[in-house]
Amino acid sequence: MEAKKEEKHSRRSSFWVWVIASVIFRLILVYFHKNLNLSSRPEVSTPLTSIRRLAEGYWLKQSSMSPYAGSMYHGSPLLLSLLGPLTVQRIQGQPNHLLCSLLFVLADVVSAVLIRATGQKLQTAYSQSLKLLELDNLSRSSEILSSGDVAALVYLWNPFTIVACVGLSTSPIENLAIILSLYGACTRLPSLAAFGWVVATHLSLYPAILIIPLIFLLGYGLDAPPRKLFVQRRHGKGGDNPSSGSSCQQEELLIQSKLPLTFSWKPVMHFLFWASVWSVYVLALCSLSVKQKGGLWEMFKSTYGFILTVEDLSPNMGVLWYFFAEVFDFFRNFFLIVFHMNILFMILPLAIRLNHRPCFLAFVYIMISSMLKSYPSVGDSALCLGLFGLFIFELADMQFSFFLFCGYVGVSLLSPVMHNLWIWRGTGNANFYYATAMAFACFQIVLVVQSTSAMLNHDRKLRKVSVTIP
């Protein structure tokens, strides 16, 4: 018993050592920010996440003009009020935007801590589920290293996360809001989950689809094997001998495991109520912020309208900018509908098939939206890879893992090279850079397909092993 406590304490201390090391590494890179010049990279900063555009919008606001005048700023007025003052404050002898960088570093650390806490909740629920199904031997391997620690460290030390933080992208703030909503739902705190979801949707629009996995988390509980297995197992035990001690033990475990077999509407209604409250509150704050500068209609047009119509065709990691630069204007509205509906068409089938694993469903939704969104960046991929670590044990048998790792590394190295050949040296063209964006999208598709397939195979494995147990 004491040996286990010492091992747990050593793992906890080693985790915080890695966290502190990641913070120090980020601070070192912040001081060499000018030499790295990451804030101008199209993979890092998009029209929605660029700190330079935010500083321009804040300057317009301070000049008694609308922050959406022209075509520079297209973000939230609340984010403008939060980060705008930090962009103009300077510390003698320190790098520009140092305060913004420190805020982004803090956001990354808080996100990692929340991911770790979420992973611990998921792992506890997973162990209880296997114990209820009398599959304790399958959970022993997960005791070697906590999936929450793995996911948190993957998020902190992921090059995409570090680049987004040092490159002065607002992606860390958006990722924090998404993670906060998932953490609130996993801990059965509807008000916190609603707050994170409303803020994330307000900042980026695409997290709106996360309302489905959040409702499943609050209604059904954390990720678990298909609920049909628990019903079959319980009735199977009761059918052999209804008065047996084993049957009573199964019922007791079912209560302690907090895995409801029926949908619980009470926390869902609380979530919807708090989502309405936070939405009204956010809209009220936005209305006060832009009251004298065009009102809410101009804000919606310059933020959500800008996202949906893909007005800015500057290069990025996505696939839409090149397509809409080449398509005829007559077909533009048609293909806008097609690309945006692609995300909506996948929501219902995935929700039906993965309703027993809402956290993994949220990961799949985030991955799909990061592929098809109008202005993706490496910050979106950083969040996906961090959440992927939460399911490292369930996805241990996933295929093409090494291929995907090499693909991500290769695209990350080739993308700046192709951009340099196209823009600065003039020895290439847009096709060079777009090829890396297409390859990156293909690797993301493979990751989504293979991870979903591996999770479903894991459920089938549990079903087969559960049937063989007498």
N, C-alpha and C positions, 0 to 999 in steps of 0.2 A: 504494500500500500504506500509506504513511504517512498519507494523507488519510483512509483508512478507519479507521485506528487512532485518529486525532484525533476523527473523528466518533463512534466508539464510546465514547471517553473522555468526550466532551461529553455524550452521552446518559446515560452512567452518572452523571456528576456532577449533571446536571439531575434525574435520578430521585431522588437522595438529597436534593436541595434541596426537592423536593416532599414527600418523607417528613418532613423536619424541619419544614416548614411545617405539615403536617397535625398533627404532635405539638404544636406551639405553639398551633395553633387549638383543639385539644382541651383543652389546659391552660387556655386563656383561658375556655373554656366551663365548665370544672370550677369555676372561681372564681365563676362566676355561676350555679351550680347551683340555689341556692334560688330565684332569680328565675325560672328556666326551669321548675322544678318538673316535670322530665321523668320522675322516678322514680315518679310517681303516674299516669302516662299508661297506659291499658290497651293501647295499641299497643306500648309499650316493655317494661313489666313484666307478666309473667304469674305465676300461682301457682307456676310452676317456676323462674322466673328473677328474681323480685323480691329485691332486697337487703334490703328491710325484713322480709320473711318469713324470710330467712336469719338476720338479726340476732335475730329473735324465737326462732328455733330454737336459736341459740347461747346465748341467755339461759336457755332451758329446760334445755339441757344443762349449763350452769354451775350451775344450781340443782338438780342431781342428779335431773332429770326427763328423760323421753324427749323428744328434739327433735320427735318426731312427735305429741306430746300435743296434743289439740285439732285444729285444721284449718288451721294456719298454714304450717308448713314441709313441703315434699314433695320436697326435693332429696336429693342424695347426702350421706351422713355424711362422706365424704372432702372434699367441697367445703365442708362446714360446718367441718371442722377447718382447712382452708386459709384460707378467707375470714373465718370467725367472729372470730378474734382481731383482724383488721384493722378490723372494724366497731365495736369498743369502744375502740380506741386513738384518742386525740385529740391533735392538735398545737395548741399555744397560738396563737390568732389565725388558724388555718387552717380551711377548710371541713370539715364532718363527712364522714367516709368518704373523706378525701383519699387514704389509702393504697390503698383499694380502687380508686379512680379511676385512680391511677397504675398499678396492676396491670393494669387493663383497657386502658389506653393501650399498655402494653408488649405485651399480648396481641395487640392490633390490628397493631402494627408487626411483630411476629414473624410473624403470619399473612400480612401483605403480602409480607414477604421470602420466605416459603415459597411463596406463590403465584407470585412472580416466578421463583424457581428452577424450579418446576414448569413454568411457561410456557416457559422457556428449553429445558428438556428436550423438551417437546412440539414446539417449533418446530424444534429440531435434527432430531428424528425425522421431522417432516413434510418438511423439506428433503431428507433422505436418501431418503425414500420417493419423492419426485418425481424425484430424480436417478436412482434405480433404474429408474423407469418412463420415463426420458428426457423428463421434463416440467419441465426446469429453468426454463423461461420462466415457469411459473406461480408459482414461488417468489420471483421477483424483487420482487414487490410487498410481500412480508412483510419485506424488508430495510429498509423505510422506518422502521418502528417495531416493536420487539419486542412480541409479544403478551403476554409475561410482565409487561413494564412497564405495558402498558395495563391488564391485569387487576389488578395490585397497586395502581395509582393509582385505579382504579375502586373497589376495595374500601376504600382509605383515605379517599377523598373522597366516597364515597357518603353522602348524608344519613342513610340508614338506619343505616349503621355508626356514624356520629358520634353519632346520637341514642341508640343502644343503649349506646355506651361512656359517654357523659356521663350518661345516665339510670340508671346503676348497675344495669344488667342483667347477669346472668351469661352472656349469649349469647356475648360474645367468647371466653370460656373454652371453651365448647362448639364454637364455630367453629374455634378453634385446634386442638382435638383432631381434628376432621374433616379439616382441611387437612394436619395432620401425618401422618395415615394415608395420604392421597393422595400426599403428597411421598415418604413412605417406600416406597410401592409403585412410584412412578415412578423412584426411584433404586435399585430392586432391593434394598432393605433390609427383609427380612421382619420382623425384630424391631421396627423402628420403626413399620412399617405396622400390625403387630398391636397395639402399644402404643396408637397413636392410635385404632384402631378399638375396642379394648376400653374405653378411657376415654370415647370419644364415646358408645358404646352404654350405658355405665354411667350417664352423665349425662342422656341424653335418650331412650334406647330405640330411637328411629326410625333412627338410623345403623346399626342391625344389618343392614339390607338392603344396605348398601354392601359387604358381604363378597363379593358377586358381582363388581362391577367391580374390587375389589382383587385377587381371584383371577385375573381376566382380565389385569390389568396385570402381575402376577407371572408368569403362565403364557405369555401371548402377547407382552407388551411394550407399548410406548406406542401411542398412537393412530396409525393408518395407514389408507390406502385398503384396500378389501377384499383379503384375501390371495389371492383368485382371480386378481387382476390380476398379481400378482408371478409366480405359477405360469405363467400364460399368456404373460407377457412372457419369462420365462426359457426356456420350451419353444419359444416362437416364434423366439427368437434361435438356440437350439440346433438347431432343425429346419432352418433355412436353411443353416447350415454349422457343424457341431458343433465343428470345430477352429478356428473363427475367433477372432481376438483379442477381438472384441466379446463373444462368449459368455463367455470367461474373465473379461472385465471385469465382466460382469453377475454372475457367481458371486462375484467378489471384493467387489463392492458389497453383495451380499446378506449376506455374512458381516460386513462392516463396519457395515452398517446396524442390526444387532442386531434384526432383525424375523423372529422364528422363524415358520416356516410350520407347525410342529407345536407342540402344547401341551407346555410344560415343567413337569413335576410337582415337580421338586426344590425350587424356591423356594416353591411352593404348600404343600408339606408342611412346610417350615420355618415358613411363615406360620401354618399351623394349630397347629403345636407351640408357637410363641411366643404365639399367641392363647390357648391353653389355659393356658400358664404365667402370663401376665398376668391372665387371668380368675381363676385360683386365688388369685393374689397380691392382687388387688383385693377379692375376697370375704373373704379372710383379714383384711385391714385393716378392712373394714366390720364383720366379726364382732367384732373387738376393740373397735371404736368403739361398737357398740351392744350389747355383751355384757350389760351390766347394765340395759339399757333396752329390752327387748322382743326382742332378737335379730334375726336376718336375716329371719325371717318378717314381722315388723312393718315392717321396712325395705322389703321387696318389696311389701307391701300398701299402704304409704303413698307409694311412689314409682311403681313400674310399675303397680300396681293403680289408683292415682289417675289415671294417664295413660289407661289403657284403659277405665275406667268413666266418665270425664268427670264427676266428682263436683262440681267447682266450675263453676258456670254464670255466673260474672262475665263481663262483656263483654270481648271481645278481637278481634283481626283475623281470626279464623277464622269458620267457618260452623256449627260444632257447638253453640255455647252457646245460640243462639236456638232452634235446632231442638229440642234436648232440653229446653229450657224449655217448649216448647209441646206436645211429643209426650206421649201417654198413657203412664203407667208400665207398662202391660201390654205395650206394643210397644217399650219402651226397650232391652231386651237384643237384640231382633231388629235394630234399627237400629244399635246399637253394633257388632254383627257385620258389618253391611252396610258401614258407613263404614270400618272397619279392614280388611276384606277387599278394599276397592277398591284399597288400596295393594298388597296382595299379588297381586291379579289382574294387575297391570301389570308385575310383575317379570319373569316368564318371557318374554313376547313381546318386550319391549324388550331383554332379554339376548340373545335369539336374533338379533334384527335388528341390534343395535349391538355385537356381541361384538368387532368389530375396532376399536372406538373406546371403550375402557373408561373413559377420563377423561370423555368426553362422556356416557357412560351414567351415571356417578356424578353428574354435574350434573343429568341428567334425574330420577334417583331423589331427589336432594335437593330438587329443585323440586316434585315430586309430594308428597313427605312434608311439605314446608312448607305446602302447600295443605290437606292433609287431616289434619294432626296435631291433637291435642286443644286445645293451647294455643299457637298460633303467635304470633310477634312480628315486629317489623321486623328483628330480628337475623337471623332465618332468611332473609328476603328479601335482606338485605345479603350474606350468603354466596352466595346464588344469583347475584346480579348480578355479584359479584366473579369467580366461576367462569365466568360467561358471557363475560367478557373474554378468557379463554384461547382462545376459538374465534372471535375477531373476524374473522379473515381467511377462515376456512371459511364463516362465516355472513354474509359481506358482502352476499349477495343475499337476505337474509331479508326477507320482506314485513311490512308494517304496523309497521315500526320506529318511525316518527314517531308513529303512533297509540298504540303502547304507551308511548312516552316521555310523551306528554301524559296518558295514562291514569294512569300512576304518579304524576305530579305532581298531577293533579287529585284523586285519591283521598287523597294525602298531605295536601293542604290541606283537603279537605272532612271528613275523618274527625274531627279535633279540633273542628271547627265543629259537626258533628252531635252529637258527644258533649256539647258544652257546651249545646246547645239542649235536649237530653234530660235531662241530670242536673242542671245548675245553673240554667238559666233556666226550665225547665218548659214551654217552648213547643213541644216536640216529644215524640216517644216513641221506643221502642226500634226501631221500623221505620226511623227516620231513620238511626240509626247502623248498623243491620244492612244497610241498602242499600249503604253504602260498603264494608262487609266483603264483600258479594256481588260488587260491582263489582271489588274488589281480587282476589278469587278468579278472576273471569272473565278479567281481564288476565293473571294468572299462567297460566291454561289456554291462552290465546292464545300466550303466550310459549313454553310448552313445545311446543305443536303446531307453531308456525311454525319454531322453532329445529330441532326434529327433522326437519321437512320440508326445511328448507334444508340440513341436513347430508346427508341422503339424496340430495338433488339435486346436492350437491357431489360425492358419490361417483359418481353417474351421469355427471356431466360429465367426471370423470377417466376413467371407463370408455370414454366415447365418444372422448375425445381420444387415449387410449392405443391404441385400435383403429385410429385413422387414421394413426398413426405407423408407417412401414414398418420 
